[in-house]
Amino acid sequence: MKKITKVVCVALSLVGILAAGAACGQTEAEEPPKEEKVLMIGDSLFDLWKPDCYTALEGAKNLTNIAVGGTNSIYWTKGVKLVKIEDPTEIVISIGTNNIADLRQTGKEAAEGEFGIQQMLQTLHENCPDAYIYLLTVNICGETIRWEMREEIRTCNALMREYCAKYDWVEIVETEYAFYDDDDYTQKPNPDYFVADYLHFSARGYIVLKGILREALGLDSQ
């Protein structure tokens, strides 16, 4: 909904500008519209999907996946030039699980700390101001460290929901409980959606992710 509102506001602004120019008898050469480009960044959940994401997300304009396994928000904040050079109009991000499990950050630190996810988003927006950003919440999985830190994951997700709700250039894509087949979140999610490490997605898990992202990006409504 935020993305639609943003597009409408931009369209109305352009109408006003064109009308003002016409009233003054001025004519200017129209700039060609910016080419659409969907960019995927983040950790191994996207990195390992590189062979199949282009087919799964067919319809996403000029889709490019530059995710790097093992990365966290620090990597993408400091490496923002990797994103800027791609000049995306939409950025889809899978990040945060390695902040919590590998860096042992609390949920608050992962979300709000120095080089946390919030700072990463601000840096991306400052460098790619025309890009609309989709941030996946960190999904609950059964891998030992992440399962033991699931409350930190929930805290991080809650803080990021609050943060993203403040802005019209970013929105949350819910994946926190996406890999459960029921509402019993006191237990681990369905292992069928994961490979043996209970962290990375199996083919069935990527089918779930495909459905979530196609809906978020509006690919089936085009």
Stockholm file with secondary structure:
# STOCKHOLM 1.0

chainA/1-222         MKKITKVVCVALSLVGILAAGAACGQTEAEEPPKEEKVLMIGDSLFDLWKPDCYTALEGAKNLTNIAVGGTNSIYWTKGVKLVKIEDPTEIVISIGTNNIADLRQTGKEAAEGEFGIQQMLQTLHENCPDAYIYLLTVNICGETIRWEMREEIRTCNALMREYCAKYDWVEIVETEYAFYDDDDYTQKPNPDYFVADYLHFSARGYIVLKGILREALGLDSQ
#=GR chainA/1-222 SS CHHHHHHHHHHHHHHHHHHHHHHTTCCCCCCCCCCCCEEEEESHHHHTTHHHHHHHTTTSTTCEECCCTTCCHHHHHHTHHHHHTTCCSEEEEECSHHHHHTSCCCHHHHHHSTTCHHHHHHHHHHHSTTCEEEEECCCCCCCHHHHHTHHHHHHHHHHHHHHHTTCSSEEEECCTTTTCSSSCTTSCCCGGGBCTTSSSBCHHHHHHHHHHHHHHTTGGGC
#=GC SS_cons         CHHHHHHHHHHHHHHHHHHHHHHTTCCCCCCCCCCCCEEEEESHHHHTTHHHHHHHTTTSTTCEECCCTTCCHHHHHHTHHHHHTTCCSEEEEECSHHHHHTSCCCHHHHHHSTTCHHHHHHHHHHHSTTCEEEEECCCCCCCHHHHHTHHHHHHHHHHHHHHHTTCSSEEEECCTTTTCSSSCTTSCCCGGGBCTTSSSBCHHHHHHHHHHHHHHTTGGGC
//
